[in-house]
């Protein structure tokens, strides 16, 4: 598998859109800052940031768009996905992104109040079949009340 967890800061507000079939899709970029210890001087040196494009779907996309903003420190867990495409001039662009399974705001320098989204009622399972969990039954939450509120974040 190609699972990855990346820690970094959002470089801008997540962009929320919907696919042709109505699936919520959020995209954003995080900058992962790195430091290395110079063993000769004993000082830490900043290395160039690494930027990761992230995409998430369904309720996760809606919650990310409603809760996170530019500069928010996050941990993203997901898988690498090929997002390559061809430009109109025929040039191939190779691009890798992270398809997020989970996005968490870092609580290292902030506190948070978690507001759970209510679950929608699901139809009963057909007779003789076990009930199934449907991850897409979470309704839209109130956009005026973010799913996660960071307090004291700088």
HELIX and SHEET records of a PDB file:
HELIX    1   1 UNK A   58  UNK A   67  1                                  10    
HELIX    2   2 UNK A  135  UNK A  137  5                                   3    
SHEET    1   A 6 UNK A  15  UNK A  18  0                                        
SHEET    2   A 6 UNK A  24  UNK A  37 -1                                        
SHEET    3   A 6 UNK A   3  UNK A  10 -1                                        
SHEET    4   A 6 UNK A  73  UNK A  82 -1                                        
SHEET    5   A 6 UNK A  96  UNK A 105 -1                                        
SHEET    6   A 6 UNK A  44  UNK A  57  1                                        
SHEET    1   B 2 UNK A  85  UNK A  86  0                                        
SHEET    2   B 2 UNK A  92  UNK A  93 -1                                        
SHEET    1   C 2 UNK A 111  UNK A 114  0                                        
SHEET    2   C 2 UNK A 148  UNK A 151 -1                                        
END                                                                             
